[in-house]
Amino acid sequence: MHANPVPAQGERTVSDKPQTEFVNILDKEYQVACSPEERDQLLHAGRNLDKLMRDIRASGSVIGLERIAVMAALNLSHELLVIQKQKNLVDSGLDEDLLNRLADKLDKALK
C-alpha cells in the first residue's frame, strides 16, 4: 500500500482531475470535462438548459438550433443580471431600506 503524497501547490489531486461527463441537450449528447465535485451541478445545469431550449422550441416563435441556443443564452444572461442586481441592492442595504418603508406603509394602512 502506498500513501498518497501531498500535492505541491497548484498541482491537482486524483479526486479533482477533470472527468468527462455527458450532457444531453435537445437530443444531442455533449461531452464536458468537469471535476467530480462539479458533476451534480453540471448535470443539473444541463437539464435546466435542455428544458429552457425545449420550451423555446415548443413556443414555435424561434426556429433553428442556433437561434434557440442564442435565445436561451440571452434568457439566462438576463436572469443572471437581475439576480446580480438584486444581490448588489441587498449588499448595499438599499433593499433593506425599501422593505422598511413598505413595512411602515403596511403598518399605517392596517391601523
N, CA, C and O atoms as CSV, one atom per row, in Angstrom:
chain,resi,resn,atom,element,x,y,z
A,1,MET,N,N,0.848,-1.171,0.000
A,1,MET,CA,C,0.000,0.000,0.000
A,1,MET,C,C,0.892,1.231,0.000
A,1,MET,O,O,1.851,1.322,0.766
A,2,HIS,N,N,0.556,2.189,-0.883
A,2,HIS,CA,C,1.344,3.405,-0.991
A,2,HIS,C,C,0.521,4.579,-0.476
A,2,HIS,O,O,-0.656,4.718,-0.807
A,3,ALA,N,N,1.142,5.407,0.323
A,3,ALA,CA,C,0.478,6.620,0.795
A,3,ALA,C,C,0.510,7.644,-0.327
A,3,ALA,O,O,1.504,7.770,-1.042
A,4,ASN,N,N,-0.594,8.377,-0.473
A,4,ASN,CA,C,-0.632,9.429,-1.479
A,4,ASN,C,C,0.146,10.633,-0.980
A,4,ASN,O,O,-0.139,11.139,0.106
A,5,PRO,N,N,1.121,11.103,-1.746
A,5,PRO,CA,C,1.886,12.269,-1.319
A,5,PRO,C,C,1.011,13.517,-1.368
A,5,PRO,O,O,0.051,13.584,-2.136
A,6,VAL,N,N,1.348,14.491,-0.551
A,6,VAL,CA,C,0.630,15.766,-0.556
A,6,VAL,C,C,1.024,16.493,-1.834
A,6,VAL,O,O,2.213,16.649,-2.111
A,7,PRO,N,N,0.040,16.942,-2.619
A,7,PRO,CA,C,0.376,17.590,-3.882
A,7,PRO,C,C,1.039,18.944,-3.642
A,7,PRO,O,O,0.753,19.627,-2.659
A,8,ALA,N,N,1.923,19.312,-4.554
A,8,ALA,CA,C,2.543,20.634,-4.498
A,8,ALA,C,C,1.481,21.675,-4.801
A,8,ALA,O,O,0.450,21.363,-5.398
A,9,GLN,N,N,1.732,22.918,-4.388
A,9,GLN,CA,C,0.759,23.981,-4.620
A,9,GLN,C,C,0.480,24.091,-6.113
A,9,GLN,O,O,1.403,24.118,-6.927
A,10,GLY,N,N,-0.800,24.156,-6.463
A,10,GLY,CA,C,-1.210,24.255,-7.857
A,10,GLY,C,C,-1.306,22.920,-8.562
A,10,GLY,O,O,-1.794,22.863,-9.691
A,11,GLU,N,N,-0.860,21.845,-7.939
A,11,GLU,CA,C,-0.910,20.519,-8.539
A,11,GLU,C,C,-2.267,19.891,-8.228
A,11,GLU,O,O,-2.809,20.069,-7.137
A,12,ARG,N,N,-2.796,19.170,-9.176
A,12,ARG,CA,C,-4.100,18.533,-8.985
A,12,ARG,C,C,-3.947,17.211,-8.254
A,12,ARG,O,O,-2.949,16.504,-8.399
A,13,THR,N,N,-4.969,16.899,-7.460
A,13,THR,CA,C,-5.020,15.584,-6.839
A,13,THR,C,C,-5.874,14.689,-7.717
A,13,THR,O,O,-6.542,15.170,-8.633
A,14,VAL,N,N,-5.859,13.394,-7.446
A,14,VAL,CA,C,-6.633,12.446,-8.241
A,14,VAL,C,C,-8.118,12.794,-8.200
A,14,VAL,O,O,-8.807,12.676,-9.214
A,15,SER,N,N,-8.623,13.226,-7.034
A,15,SER,CA,C,-10.061,13.469,-6.894
A,15,SER,C,C,-10.536,14.695,-7.653
A,15,SER,O,O,-11.717,14.781,-7.990
A,16,ASP,N,N,-9.635,15.670,-7.938
A,16,ASP,CA,C,-10.111,16.844,-8.646
A,16,ASP,C,C,-9.688,16.881,-10.105
A,16,ASP,O,O,-9.814,17.913,-10.765
A,17,LYS,N,N,-9.181,15.749,-10.615
A,17,LYS,CA,C,-8.866,15.666,-12.040
A,17,LYS,C,C,-10.166,15.748,-12.818
A,17,LYS,O,O,-11.160,15.129,-12.440
A,18,PRO,N,N,-10.164,16.508,-13.902
A,18,PRO,CA,C,-11.391,16.579,-14.707
A,18,PRO,C,C,-11.789,15.208,-15.233
A,18,PRO,O,O,-10.949,14.411,-15.649
A,19,GLN,N,N,-13.061,14.962,-15.203
A,19,GLN,CA,C,-13.616,13.737,-15.764
A,19,GLN,C,C,-14.583,14.130,-16.865
A,19,GLN,O,O,-15.145,15.225,-16.844
A,20,THR,N,N,-14.775,13.252,-17.811
A,20,THR,CA,C,-15.704,13.527,-18.889
A,20,THR,C,C,-17.109,13.116,-18.467
A,20,THR,O,O,-17.349,11.979,-18.062
A,21,GLU,N,N,-18.013,14.055,-18.572
A,21,GLU,CA,C,-19.433,13.793,-18.310
A,21,GLU,C,C,-20.192,14.029,-19.607
A,21,GLU,O,O,-19.738,14.774,-20.476
A,22,PHE,N,N,-21.330,13.401,-19.729
A,22,PHE,CA,C,-22.148,13.544,-20.921
A,22,PHE,C,C,-23.436,14.264,-20.548
A,22,PHE,O,O,-24.133,13.882,-19.608
A,23,VAL,N,N,-23.737,15.314,-21.306
A,23,VAL,CA,C,-24.923,16.128,-21.074
A,23,VAL,C,C,-25.763,16.075,-22.345
A,23,VAL,O,O,-25.255,16.301,-23.443
A,24,ASN,N,N,-27.055,15.774,-22.190
A,24,ASN,CA,C,-27.963,15.725,-23.335
A,24,ASN,C,C,-28.783,17.001,-23.394
A,24,ASN,O,O,-29.476,17.359,-22.442
A,25,ILE,N,N,-28.691,17.687,-24.541
A,25,ILE,CA,C,-29.446,18.919,-24.755
A,25,ILE,C,C,-30.103,18.813,-26.118
A,25,ILE,O,O,-29.427,18.658,-27.136
A,26,LEU,N,N,-31.415,18.896,-26.130
A,26,LEU,CA,C,-32.203,18.758,-27.359
A,26,LEU,C,C,-31.793,17.523,-28.153
A,26,LEU,O,O,-31.532,17.589,-29.354
A,27,ASP,N,N,-31.745,16.404,-27.453
A,27,ASP,CA,C,-31.465,15.096,-28.040
A,27,ASP,C,C,-30.063,14.969,-28.652
A,27,ASP,O,O,-29.813,14.067,-29.452
A,28,LYS,N,N,-29.166,15.858,-28.281
A,28,LYS,CA,C,-27.768,15.743,-28.712
A,28,LYS,C,C,-26.917,15.582,-27.461
A,28,LYS,O,O,-27.166,16.208,-26.431
A,29,GLU,N,N,-25.912,14.731,-27.577
A,29,GLU,CA,C,-25.045,14.463,-26.439
A,29,GLU,C,C,-23.766,15.286,-26.562
A,29,GLU,O,O,-23.126,15.311,-27.613
A,30,TYR,N,N,-23.408,15.957,-25.472
A,30,TYR,CA,C,-22.203,16.780,-25.421
A,30,TYR,C,C,-21.287,16.249,-24.327
A,30,TYR,O,O,-21.740,15.911,-23.234
A,31,GLN,N,N,-19.995,16.181,-24.631
A,31,GLN,CA,C,-19.003,15.780,-23.644
A,31,GLN,C,C,-18.465,17.042,-22.980
A,31,GLN,O,O,-18.095,18.007,-23.649
A,32,VAL,N,N,-18.430,17.013,-21.650
A,32,VAL,CA,C,-17.948,18.164,-20.893
A,32,VAL,C,C,-17.004,17.662,-19.817
A,32,VAL,O,O,-17.315,16.708,-19.103
A,33,ALA,N,N,-15.852,18.305,-19.703
A,33,ALA,CA,C,-14.903,17.955,-18.647
A,33,ALA,C,C,-15.237,18.765,-17.396
A,33,ALA,O,O,-15.439,19.977,-17.464
A,34,CYS,N,N,-15.292,18.084,-16.266
A,34,CYS,CA,C,-15.522,18.771,-15.002
A,34,CYS,C,C,-14.948,17.934,-13.872
A,34,CYS,O,O,-14.705,16.737,-14.029
A,35,SER,N,N,-14.735,18.578,-12.735
A,35,SER,CA,C,-14.225,17.853,-11.571
A,35,SER,C,C,-15.361,17.029,-10.973
A,35,SER,O,O,-16.530,17.344,-11.196
A,36,PRO,N,N,-15.046,16.000,-10.233
A,36,PRO,CA,C,-16.098,15.187,-9.604
A,36,PRO,C,C,-17.016,16.024,-8.697
A,36,PRO,O,O,-18.210,15.749,-8.584
A,37,GLU,N,N,-16.438,17.047,-8.055
A,37,GLU,CA,C,-17.236,17.890,-7.161
A,37,GLU,C,C,-18.264,18.723,-7.921
A,37,GLU,O,O,-19.285,19.111,-7.355
A,38,GLU,N,N,-18.004,18.999,-9.193
A,38,GLU,CA,C,-18.903,19.826,-10.007
A,38,GLU,C,C,-19.903,19.004,-10.807
A,38,GLU,O,O,-20.774,19.569,-11.468
A,39,ARG,N,N,-19.794,17.678,-10.758
A,39,ARG,CA,C,-20.611,16.800,-11.596
A,39,ARG,C,C,-22.102,17.051,-11.437
A,39,ARG,O,O,-22.802,17.250,-12.430
A,40,ASP,N,N,-22.601,17.046,-10.201
A,40,ASP,CA,C,-24.034,17.208,-9.974
A,40,ASP,C,C,-24.533,18.557,-10.479
A,40,ASP,O,O,-25.615,18.646,-11.058
A,41,GLN,N,N,-23.745,19.604,-10.259
A,41,GLN,CA,C,-24.141,20.934,-10.731
A,41,GLN,C,C,-24.151,20.988,-12.256
A,41,GLN,O,O,-25.039,21.597,-12.852
A,42,LEU,N,N,-23.168,20.352,-12.886
A,42,LEU,CA,C,-23.127,20.307,-14.344
A,42,LEU,C,C,-24.360,19.608,-14.893
A,42,LEU,O,O,-25.000,20.113,-15.815
A,43,LEU,N,N,-24.696,18.457,-14.340
A,43,LEU,CA,C,-25.861,17.709,-14.824
A,43,LEU,C,C,-27.148,18.484,-14.592
A,43,LEU,O,O,-28.042,18.469,-15.438
A,44,HIS,N,N,-27.249,19.156,-13.459
A,44,HIS,CA,C,-28.426,19.995,-13.168
A,44,HIS,C,C,-28.511,21.144,-14.170
A,44,HIS,O,O,-29.589,21.443,-14.685
A,45,ALA,N,N,-27.379,21.788,-14.446
A,45,ALA,CA,C,-27.348,22.885,-15.415
A,45,ALA,C,C,-27.746,22.381,-16.801
A,45,ALA,O,O,-28.469,23.062,-17.527
A,46,GLY,N,N,-27.277,21.201,-17.162
A,46,GLY,CA,C,-27.625,20.619,-18.460
A,46,GLY,C,C,-29.123,20.362,-18.579
A,46,GLY,O,O,-29.729,20.657,-19.609
A,47,ARG,N,N,-29.717,19.812,-17.520
A,47,ARG,CA,C,-31.171,19.566,-17.537
A,47,ARG,C,C,-31.938,20.885,-17.625
A,47,ARG,O,O,-32.937,20.988,-18.337
A,48,ASN,N,N,-31.460,21.886,-16.896
A,48,ASN,CA,C,-32.102,23.191,-16.908
A,48,ASN,C,C,-32.047,23.815,-18.307
A,48,ASN,O,O,-33.049,24.334,-18.798
A,49,LEU,N,N,-30.874,23.762,-18.944
A,49,LEU,CA,C,-30.728,24.310,-20.289
A,49,LEU,C,C,-31.569,23.539,-21.293
A,49,LEU,O,O,-32.192,24.135,-22.171
A,50,ASP,N,N,-31.590,22.227,-21.170
A,50,ASP,CA,C,-32.405,21.399,-22.065
A,50,ASP,C,C,-33.878,21.789,-21.961
A,50,ASP,O,O,-34.554,21.931,-22.980
A,51,LYS,N,N,-34.374,21.962,-20.746
A,51,LYS,CA,C,-35.776,22.348,-20.553
A,51,LYS,C,C,-36.050,23.723,-21.150
A,51,LYS,O,O,-37.056,23.918,-21.833
A,52,LEU,N,N,-35.163,24.669,-20.895
A,52,LEU,CA,C,-35.348,26.017,-21.420
A,52,LEU,C,C,-35.369,26.006,-22.946
A,52,LEU,O,O,-36.215,26.651,-23.564
A,53,MET,N,N,-34.440,25.276,-23.548
A,53,MET,CA,C,-34.392,25.226,-25.011
A,53,MET,C,C,-35.597,24.500,-25.586
A,53,MET,O,O,-36.097,24.882,-26.643
A,54,ARG,N,N,-36.068,23.468,-24.916
A,54,ARG,CA,C,-37.278,22.780,-25.374
A,54,ARG,C,C,-38.492,23.702,-25.294
A,54,ARG,O,O,-39.335,23.708,-26.191
A,55,ASP,N,N,-38.575,24.481,-24.213
A,55,ASP,CA,C,-39.683,25.430,-24.065
A,55,ASP,C,C,-39.654,26.479,-25.176
A,55,ASP,O,O,-40.693,26.831,-25.734
A,56,ILE,N,N,-38.459,26.974,-25.491
A,56,ILE,CA,C,-38.329,27.965,-26.560
A,56,ILE,C,C,-38.729,27.348,-27.897
A,56,ILE,O,O,-39.449,27.963,-28.683
A,57,ARG,N,N,-38.258,26.128,-28.147
A,57,ARG,CA,C,-38.600,25.447,-29.405
A,57,ARG,C,C,-40.102,25.190,-29.489
A,57,ARG,O,O,-40.701,25.348,-30.553
A,58,ALA,N,N,-40.714,24.793,-28.370
A,58,ALA,CA,C,-42.147,24.487,-28.358
A,58,ALA,C,C,-43.004,25.731,-28.571
A,58,ALA,O,O,-44.139,25.631,-29.038
A,59,SER,N,N,-42.471,26.895,-28.234
A,59,SER,CA,C,-43.247,28.123,-28.423
A,59,SER,C,C,-43.492,28.395,-29.902
A,59,SER,O,O,-44.439,29.093,-30.264
A,60,GLY,N,N,-42.632,27.839,-30.753
A,60,GLY,CA,C,-42.805,27.981,-32.197
A,60,GLY,C,C,-42.344,29.312,-32.748
A,60,GLY,O,O,-42.355,29.508,-33.963
A,61,SER,N,N,-41.939,30.235,-31.886
A,61,SER,CA,C,-41.542,31.552,-32.372
A,61,SER,C,C,-40.072,31.607,-32.801
A,61,SER,O,O,-39.651,32.557,-33.461
A,62,VAL,N,N,-39.296,30.589,-32.425
A,62,VAL,CA,C,-37.875,30.554,-32.780
A,62,VAL,C,C,-37.593,29.224,-33.473
A,62,VAL,O,O,-37.920,28.155,-32.958
A,63,ILE,N,N,-36.985,29.315,-34.641
A,63,ILE,CA,C,-36.691,28.113,-35.423
A,63,ILE,C,C,-35.190,28.015,-35.619
A,63,ILE,O,O,-34.522,29.016,-35.875
A,64,GLY,N,N,-34.668,26.818,-35.500
A,64,GLY,CA,C,-33.247,26.579,-35.718
A,64,GLY,C,C,-32.510,26.457,-34.398
A,64,GLY,O,O,-32.705,27.247,-33.475
A,65,LEU,N,N,-31.657,25.442,-34.335
A,65,LEU,CA,C,-30.921,25.146,-33.106
A,65,LEU,C,C,-30.073,26.327,-32.650
A,65,LEU,O,O,-30.046,26.654,-31.463
A,66,GLU,N,N,-29.384,26.964,-33.584
A,66,GLU,CA,C,-28.517,28.086,-33.213
A,66,GLU,C,C,-29.334,29.239,-32.626
A,66,GLU,O,O,-28.932,29.829,-31.623
A,67,ARG,N,N,-30.447,29.557,-33.224
A,67,ARG,CA,C,-31.297,30.650,-32.709
A,67,ARG,C,C,-31.893,30.293,-31.356
A,67,ARG,O,O,-31.998,31.145,-30.474
A,68,ILE,N,N,-32.281,29.036,-31.193
A,68,ILE,CA,C,-32.809,28.589,-29.902
A,68,ILE,C,C,-31.739,28.727,-28.831
A,68,ILE,O,O,-32.015,29.180,-27.720
A,69,ALA,N,N,-30.504,28.329,-29.175
A,69,ALA,CA,C,-29.393,28.426,-28.224
A,69,ALA,C,C,-29.111,29.885,-27.855
A,69,ALA,O,O,-28.861,30.193,-26.690
A,70,VAL,N,N,-29.149,30.776,-28.840
A,70,VAL,CA,C,-28.908,32.199,-28.569
A,70,VAL,C,C,-30.016,32.762,-27.687
A,70,VAL,O,O,-29.732,33.518,-26.759
A,71,MET,N,N,-31.258,32.415,-27.953
A,71,MET,CA,C,-32.370,32.901,-27.120
A,71,MET,C,C,-32.246,32.370,-25.694
A,71,MET,O,O,-32.498,33.100,-24.736
A,72,ALA,N,N,-31.861,31.107,-25.552
A,72,ALA,CA,C,-31.666,30.535,-24.217
A,72,ALA,C,C,-30.539,31.264,-23.497
A,72,ALA,O,O,-30.655,31.580,-22.313
A,73,ALA,N,N,-29.450,31.531,-24.211
A,73,ALA,CA,C,-28.319,32.250,-23.609
A,73,ALA,C,C,-28.734,33.647,-23.185
A,73,ALA,O,O,-28.350,34.105,-22.109
A,74,LEU,N,N,-29.507,34.327,-24.006
A,74,LEU,CA,C,-29.989,35.669,-23.643
A,74,LEU,C,C,-30.884,35.619,-22.416
A,74,LEU,O,O,-30.769,36.460,-21.525
A,75,ASN,N,N,-31.779,34.633,-22.368
A,75,ASN,CA,C,-32.665,34.491,-21.204
A,75,ASN,C,C,-31.859,34.236,-19.931
A,75,ASN,O,O,-32.115,34.852,-18.897
A,76,LEU,N,N,-30.890,33.332,-20.009
A,76,LEU,CA,C,-30.076,33.011,-18.835
A,76,LEU,C,C,-29.205,34.196,-18.423
A,76,LEU,O,O,-29.026,34.452,-17.232
A,77,SER,N,N,-28.665,34.917,-19.403
A,77,SER,CA,C,-27.851,36.089,-19.105
A,77,SER,C,C,-28.686,37.166,-18.421
A,77,SER,O,O,-28.238,37.789,-17.458
A,78,HIS,N,N,-29.896,37.382,-18.918
A,78,HIS,CA,C,-30.794,38.363,-18.299
A,78,HIS,C,C,-31.125,37.964,-16.869
A,78,HIS,O,O,-31.103,38.799,-15.965
A,79,GLU,N,N,-31.430,36.695,-16.668
A,79,GLU,CA,C,-31.739,36.194,-15.329
A,79,GLU,C,C,-30.551,36.412,-14.382
A,79,GLU,O,O,-30.731,36.823,-13.235
A,80,LEU,N,N,-29.356,36.136,-14.866
A,80,LEU,CA,C,-28.156,36.337,-14.057
A,80,LEU,C,C,-27.975,37.811,-13.697
A,80,LEU,O,O,-27.661,38.136,-12.552
A,81,LEU,N,N,-28.169,38.694,-14.662
A,81,LEU,CA,C,-28.028,40.128,-14.396
A,81,LEU,C,C,-29.046,40.615,-13.372
A,81,LEU,O,O,-28.713,41.429,-12.510
A,82,VAL,N,N,-30.282,40.129,-13.456
A,82,VAL,CA,C,-31.313,40.504,-12.480
A,82,VAL,C,C,-30.920,40.039,-11.085
A,82,VAL,O,O,-31.061,40.785,-10.116
A,83,ILE,N,N,-30.428,38.810,-10.982
A,83,ILE,CA,C,-30.009,38.275,-9.678
A,83,ILE,C,C,-28.825,39.061,-9.129
A,83,ILE,O,O,-28.778,39.361,-7.936
A,84,GLN,N,N,-27.867,39.397,-9.994
A,84,GLN,CA,C,-26.715,40.175,-9.550
A,84,GLN,C,C,-27.141,41.560,-9.073
A,84,GLN,O,O,-26.620,42.064,-8.078
A,85,LYS,N,N,-28.083,42.173,-9.778
A,85,LYS,CA,C,-28.579,43.496,-9.376
A,85,LYS,C,C,-29.273,43.407,-8.021
A,85,LYS,O,O,-29.062,44.261,-7.159
A,86,GLN,N,N,-30.098,42.378,-7.827
A,86,GLN,CA,C,-30.771,42.192,-6.541
A,86,GLN,C,C,-29.751,41.979,-5.427
A,86,GLN,O,O,-29.902,42.523,-4.333
A,87,LYS,N,N,-28.719,41.195,-5.698
A,87,LYS,CA,C,-27.675,40.951,-4.702
A,87,LYS,C,C,-26.957,42.247,-4.353
A,87,LYS,O,O,-26.688,42.515,-3.182
A,88,ASN,N,N,-26.646,43.054,-5.370
A,88,ASN,CA,C,-25.984,44.331,-5.125
A,88,ASN,C,C,-26.857,45.251,-4.281
A,88,ASN,O,O,-26.354,45.956,-3.406
A,89,LEU,N,N,-28.166,45.246,-4.541
A,89,LEU,CA,C,-29.077,46.071,-3.748
A,89,LEU,C,C,-29.098,45.608,-2.299
A,89,LEU,O,O,-29.070,46.424,-1.378
A,90,VAL,N,N,-29.146,44.311,-2.104
A,90,VAL,CA,C,-29.148,43.761,-0.745
A,90,VAL,C,C,-27.823,44.071,-0.059
A,90,VAL,O,O,-27.801,44.484,1.100
A,91,ASP,N,N,-26.720,43.873,-0.775
A,91,ASP,CA,C,-25.396,44.142,-0.202
A,91,ASP,C,C,-25.229,45.607,0.175
A,91,ASP,O,O,-24.566,45.925,1.162
A,92,SER,N,N,-25.828,46.499,-0.606
A,92,SER,CA,C,-25.673,47.928,-0.334
A,92,SER,C,C,-26.672,48.425,0.709
A,92,SER,O,O,-26.570,49.564,1.164
A,93,GLY,N,N,-27.619,47.602,1.087
A,93,GLY,CA,C,-28.590,47.989,2.102
A,93,GLY,C,C,-29.799,48.709,1.536
A,93,GLY,O,O,-30.741,48.996,2.275
A,94,LEU,N,N,-29.798,49.012,0.233
A,94,LEU,CA,C,-30.926,49.716,-0.358
A,94,LEU,C,C,-32.201,48.884,-0.279
A,94,LEU,O,O,-33.287,49.414,-0.042
A,95,ASP,N,N,-32.060,47.594,-0.476
A,95,ASP,CA,C,-33.222,46.714,-0.432
A,95,ASP,C,C,-33.823,46.695,0.968
A,95,ASP,O,O,-35.044,46.636,1.119
A,96,GLU,N,N,-32.980,46.745,1.985
A,96,GLU,CA,C,-33.457,46.751,3.363
A,96,GLU,C,C,-34.242,48.025,3.646
A,96,GLU,O,O,-35.265,47.981,4.329
A,97,ASP,N,N,-33.777,49.159,3.129
A,97,ASP,CA,C,-34.495,50.421,3.296
A,97,ASP,C,C,-35.875,50.352,2.644
A,97,ASP,O,O,-36.870,50.797,3.216
A,98,LEU,N,N,-35.917,49.792,1.448
A,98,LEU,CA,C,-37.183,49.655,0.743
A,98,LEU,C,C,-38.148,48.785,1.536
A,98,LEU,O,O,-39.324,49.124,1.667
A,99,LEU,N,N,-37.665,47.673,2.063
A,99,LEU,CA,C,-38.517,46.789,2.859
A,99,LEU,C,C,-39.022,47.489,4.114
A,99,LEU,O,O,-40.180,47.319,4.496
A,100,ASN,N,N,-38.169,48.268,4.751
A,100,ASN,CA,C,-38.593,49.005,5.947
A,100,ASN,C,C,-39.672,50.033,5.621
A,100,ASN,O,O,-40.633,50.182,6.376
A,101,ARG,N,N,-39.522,50.745,4.502
A,101,ARG,CA,C,-40.545,51.721,4.099
A,101,ARG,C,C,-41.861,51.031,3.785
A,101,ARG,O,O,-42.927,51.517,4.164
A,102,LEU,N,N,-41.792,49.898,3.094
A,102,LEU,CA,C,-43.018,49.158,2.790
A,102,LEU,C,C,-43.681,48.637,4.067
A,102,LEU,O,O,-44.906,48.662,4.184
A,103,ALA,N,N,-42.880,48.168,5.019
A,103,ALA,CA,C,-43.430,47.699,6.295
A,103,ALA,C,C,-44.109,48.841,7.035
A,103,ALA,O,O,-45.168,48.649,7.631
A,104,ASP,N,N,-43.504,50.035,7.003
A,104,ASP,CA,C,-44.114,51.212,7.646
A,104,ASP,C,C,-45.453,51.560,6.994
A,104,ASP,O,O,-46.430,51.858,7.681
A,105,LYS,N,N,-45.487,51.519,5.676
A,105,LYS,CA,C,-46.726,51.808,4.955
A,105,LYS,C,C,-47.806,50.783,5.312
A,105,LYS,O,O,-48.968,51.142,5.502
A,106,LEU,N,N,-47.421,49.514,5.402
A,106,LEU,CA,C,-48.385,48.485,5.767
A,106,LEU,C,C,-48.908,48.707,7.179
A,106,LEU,O,O,-50.105,48.579,7.435
A,107,ASP,N,N,-48.007,49.040,8.087
A,107,ASP,CA,C,-48.425,49.310,9.478
A,107,ASP,C,C,-49.426,50.461,9.539
A,107,ASP,O,O,-50.435,50.373,10.240
A,108,LYS,N,N,-49.150,51.537,8.806
A,108,LYS,CA,C,-50.050,52.689,8.787
A,108,LYS,C,C,-51.391,52.331,8.156
A,108,LYS,O,O,-52.440,52.782,8.617
A,109,ALA,N,N,-51.354,51.519,7.101
A,109,ALA,CA,C,-52.597,51.137,6.422
A,109,ALA,C,C,-53.448,50.225,7.283
A,109,ALA,O,O,-54.675,50.247,7.178
A,110,LEU,N,N,-52.823,49.422,8.134
A,110,LEU,CA,C,-53.572,48.489,8.975
A,110,LEU,C,C,-54.107,49.122,10.258
A,110,LEU,O,O,-54.929,48.516,10.945
A,111,LYS,N,N,-53.660,50.316,10.587
A,111,LYS,CA,C,-54.123,50.985,11.821
A,111,LYS,C,C,-55.435,51.661,11.643
A,111,LYS,O,O,-55.952,52.264,12.584
